Amino acid sequence: MVGVMSQPAEGDTAPAIEAPSTDGLFRLADLRGSWVVLYFYPRDFTPGCTTEACDFRDAAPAMHAKVVGVSADPMEQHLKFRDEHGLPFPLVSDESNEIAMAYGAYGTKKLYGKEVTGPIRSTFIIDPDGVVRKAMRNVKATGHAERVVGTLETLRG
């Protein structure tokens, strides 16, 4: 069971993002004209998040999309994480969780049988017009990047 504050649905315009990233100021609007894989993850350097980031790194060429990671980690942590794992895509720092909340990627979830409030591992595939084409919430880290590649292939037809 996952409770979130807001949830853009498939077919909705993706909520705007303007925030610091490992590549400087990130603006989602600057990626119009490209497919975007926007993924939210809980924390740099944790086992699941490291697996997911490295899987996205390895799968990025097959995606033919701009990959962007978002978490509440501060920029200094993101820079270390990017450099240690050779991540070729920007990591956005969302320390206030405002971006995650706008995407419904922050809320109430079950963790080890307890209800907690925090980040919800989620991915949004956004088309070149800025429309959410696929919302994948509460995903498992392992194998997720492969599923995203398949979803992108299906969406592009």
C-alpha positions in Angstrom: 0.0 0.0 0.0 1.4 3.3 -1.1 -0.1 6.7 -0.3 1.2 9.7 -2.3 0.4 13.4 -2.3 -0.2 13.8 -6.1 0.2 11.6 -9.0 0.6 12.7 -12.6 -1.3 10.2 -14.7 -0.2 8.8 -18.0 -1.2 11.4 -20.6 -0.6 14.4 -18.3 2.0 17.0 -18.9 5.0 16.2 -16.8 5.4 18.6 -13.8 8.1 21.2 -14.4 11.5 20.7 -12.8 14.1 23.3 -12.2 16.7 22.2 -9.7 20.5 21.8 -9.1 22.1 18.7 -10.7 25.5 17.2 -11.2 25.4 18.9 -14.7 24.4 22.4 -13.4 20.9 23.8 -13.2 18.5 21.1 -14.6 15.4 22.1 -16.4 13.1 19.4 -17.6 11.8 21.8 -20.3 15.3 21.9 -21.8 14.8 18.2 -22.8 11.7 18.8 -25.0 12.2 17.0 -28.3 13.8 14.0 -26.5 12.4 11.0 -24.7 13.2 11.3 -21.0 13.5 8.6 -18.3 13.1 10.3 -15.0 13.8 8.0 -12.1 13.4 8.7 -8.4 15.4 6.7 -5.9 15.8 6.8 -2.2 19.5 7.4 -1.5 23.0 7.4 -3.1 25.4 4.6 -2.2 22.7 2.2 -0.8 22.8 -1.3 -2.4 19.5 -1.1 -4.3 20.1 2.4 -5.5 23.6 1.7 -6.6 22.4 -1.4 -8.6 19.6 0.7 -10.2 21.9 3.6 -11.1 24.5 1.3 -12.6 21.8 -0.6 -14.5 20.6 2.7 -16.0 24.1 3.6 -16.8 24.6 0.3 -18.7 21.2 0.4 -20.4 21.2 4.1 -21.3 22.6 3.6 -24.9 19.7 1.1 -25.7 17.1 3.5 -24.3 17.7 6.3 -26.9 16.5 8.6 -24.2 17.8 11.2 -21.7 18.1 9.5 -18.3 17.8 11.7 -15.2 18.1 10.5 -11.6 16.4 12.3 -8.7 16.9 11.9 -4.9 17.0 14.1 -1.8 20.8 13.7 -1.4 22.8 16.9 -1.4 24.9 17.8 -4.4 28.2 16.9 -2.8 26.9 13.3 -2.3 25.5 13.2 -5.8 28.9 14.2 -7.3 30.7 11.5 -5.4 28.1 8.9 -6.4 28.3 9.9 -10.0 32.1 9.9 -10.1 32.5 6.6 -8.2 30.1 4.8 -10.6 30.8 6.6 -13.8 27.2 7.8 -14.3 26.8 9.6 -17.6 23.5 11.3 -16.7 22.6 14.1 -14.3 21.5 13.5 -10.8 19.1 16.1 -9.5 19.3 17.2 -5.8 15.7 17.4 -4.4 16.6 18.0 -0.7 13.1 19.3 0.1 11.4 16.4 -1.7 9.3 19.0 -3.6 10.0 17.3 -7.0 9.3 13.9 -5.6 6.0 15.1 -4.1 5.0 16.7 -7.4 5.5 13.3 -9.1 3.9 11.2 -6.4 7.3 9.6 -5.7 7.2 10.6 -2.0 4.6 9.4 0.5 3.5 6.6 2.8 4.8 3.1 2.1 5.5 -0.2 3.9 9.1 -0.8 4.8 9.9 -4.0 6.7 6.3 -4.3 7.8 6.1 -0.8 9.1 4.3 2.2 7.6 6.8 5.0 6.9 6.8 8.3 4.9 9.7 8.7 2.5 10.8 8.3 -1.1 9.0 5.8 -3.4 11.2 4.3 -6.1 9.5 5.4 -9.2 10.2 6.0 -12.9 8.4 8.2 -15.4 8.9 8.0 -19.2 8.2 11.3 -20.8 7.8 11.8 -24.5 9.4 14.5 -26.7 6.3 16.7 -26.1 6.7 16.6 -22.3 3.8 14.2 -21.7 4.0 11.4 -19.2 3.6 8.2 -21.3 4.4 5.7 -18.5 4.3 6.0 -14.8 6.0 3.1 -12.9 5.6 3.4 -9.2 7.0 1.4 -6.3 9.4 -0.5 -8.6 12.1 -3.0 -7.6 15.6 -1.8 -8.4 16.9 -5.1 -9.8 16.0 -5.5 -13.5 14.1 -2.2 -13.6 16.3 -0.6 -16.3 15.7 -3.6 -18.6 12.0 -3.2 -18.1 12.3 0.5 -19.0 14.1 -0.4 -22.2 11.3 -2.7 -23.2 8.7 -0.1 -22.3 10.4 2.5 -24.4 10.5 0.2 -27.4 6.7 -0.5 -27.0 5.8 3.2 -26.6 7.8 4.1 -29.7 6.1 1.3 -31.6 
